[in-house]
């Protein structure tokens, strides 16, 4: 769906990217303000960095990939990109190629954390469709209940 609208505003790649960078900054600030530690973020001009936020606490570093799902409240599914169709050929991307330890979804006004390995296992049994970016993205539709059963909140993750 081109130009998905939220709050009466049309969404574009550039507005979505700006919003994603703001989300990454807010998550990094939340980590520091609530738990201390140090965060590091890749240069925002780099396309497709290995992670969005690295967080170090007590000599242990975790990397996070942040996503936002604006449709989960009415679709009932978390949309997880696993690949992309480029010149008619499937290419693994996003979750399929991530090096991040944890995926963080911002949805329903909250951050939901899920270990990348757990999410990779979940998407194997989920319906795959095309969508986003001119229907070039290959997306696994993860039922909200299935996702939330494996998701952990930030405080519990830090205390693991």
C-alpha positions in Angstrom: 0.0 0.0 0.0 1.7 3.2 -1.2 1.7 6.1 1.2 0.1 4.5 4.2 -1.6 7.2 6.3 -1.3 7.7 10.0 -2.6 10.7 11.8 -3.8 12.1 8.5 -0.2 12.3 7.1 0.9 10.3 4.0 3.9 8.1 4.7 6.9 8.1 2.3 10.2 6.4 2.4 11.9 9.6 3.6 9.4 10.4 6.3 9.5 6.7 7.4 13.3 6.8 7.5 13.3 10.0 9.6 10.8 8.5 11.9 12.9 5.3 12.2 16.0 7.3 13.1 14.0 9.2 15.8 12.8 5.9 17.2 16.4 4.5 17.3 17.5 7.7 19.2 14.6 7.4 21.6 15.4 3.7 22.3 19.1 4.5 22.9 18.1 7.3 25.4 15.6 5.0 27.1 18.4 2.4 27.7 20.8 5.0 29.2 18.2 6.8 31.3 16.7 3.6 32.8 19.7 1.3 33.1 22.9 3.4 32.6 25.5 1.9 30.3 26.7 3.2 27.0 25.0 3.2 23.6 26.5 3.5 20.1 24.7 4.0 16.8 26.1 3.6 13.3 26.4 6.6 11.1 22.8 7.4 9.9 24.0 8.0 6.3 25.0 4.4 6.0 22.3 2.3 4.2 21.5 -1.0 5.9 23.9 -1.0 8.8 24.5 -4.3 10.7 22.4 -3.0 13.7 20.6 0.2 14.8 21.8 0.5 18.4 24.6 -1.2 20.3 24.3 -1.2 24.1 27.0 -2.0 26.6 26.3 -2.6 30.3 28.8 -4.3 32.7 31.2 -5.3 29.9 28.5 -7.1 27.9 27.3 -5.6 24.5 24.1 -6.3 22.8 23.0 -5.1 19.3 19.5 -4.2 18.4 17.5 -3.8 15.2 14.6 -1.5 15.6 11.3 -1.7 13.6 8.0 0.0 13.9 4.7 -1.7 13.0 1.9 0.9 12.6 -0.7 -1.7 11.5 -0.5 -4.4 14.2 -3.3 -3.0 16.2 -5.8 -3.6 13.4 -4.1 -6.4 11.4 -3.4 -8.7 14.3 0.0 -9.4 12.9 3.5 -8.2 13.2 5.0 -7.7 9.8 8.6 -9.1 9.6 10.6 -8.5 6.5 12.6 -11.6 5.5 13.6 -10.7 1.9 13.2 -8.5 -1.1 12.4 -9.0 -4.7 15.1 -7.3 -6.8 14.8 -7.5 -10.6 12.4 -10.4 -10.2 14.8 -12.4 -8.0 14.3 -13.1 -4.2 17.2 -11.8 -2.1 17.4 -12.5 1.7 17.3 -9.2 3.7 16.3 -7.9 7.1 15.7 -10.8 9.5 17.2 -13.3 7.2 20.6 -11.5 7.2 20.6 -9.7 10.5 23.5 -9.8 12.8 21.6 -8.0 15.6 21.1 -10.0 18.8 17.6 -8.6 19.4 14.9 -7.2 17.2 12.9 -4.4 18.9 9.4 -3.6 17.6 7.7 -0.4 18.5 4.0 -1.1 18.3 0.9 -0.4 20.4 2.9 2.5 22.1 5.5 0.1 23.6 8.8 -1.5 22.8 8.7 -5.3 22.4 12.0 -7.2 22.3 12.5 -10.6 20.8 15.8 -12.5 20.3 16.6 -12.7 16.6 17.1 -16.5 16.8 13.6 -16.8 18.3 12.0 -14.6 15.6 13.8 -16.5 12.9 12.2 -19.7 14.2 8.8 -18.2 14.5 8.7 -16.8 10.9 9.3 -20.3 9.4 5.7 -21.3 10.2 4.1 -18.0 9.3 2.3 -16.8 6.1 4.6 -15.0 3.7 3.4 -12.2 1.4 4.7 -9.2 -0.5 4.2 -5.7 0.7 5.9 -2.4 1.5 8.3 -0.5 -0.8 6.2 -1.1 -3.9 5.4 -4.7 -3.0 9.2 -5.5 -3.2 9.5 -6.6 0.4 8.8 -10.3 1.4 7.0 -10.2 4.7 6.2 -12.9 7.2 2.9 -12.1 9.0 3.5 -13.2 12.6 0.2 -13.4 14.6 0.3 -11.0 17.5 -0.2 -13.7 20.1 2.6 -15.8 18.7 5.0 -12.8 18.7 4.1 -11.7 22.2 4.5 -15.2 23.6 8.2 -14.9 22.8 8.7 -11.2 23.3 10.2 -9.8 26.5 10.1 -6.4 28.0 13.1 -4.2 28.3 13.6 -4.5 32.0 13.4 -8.3 31.9 15.9 -8.4 29.0 18.4 -6.2 30.9 18.1 -8.5 34.0 18.5 -11.8 32.0 
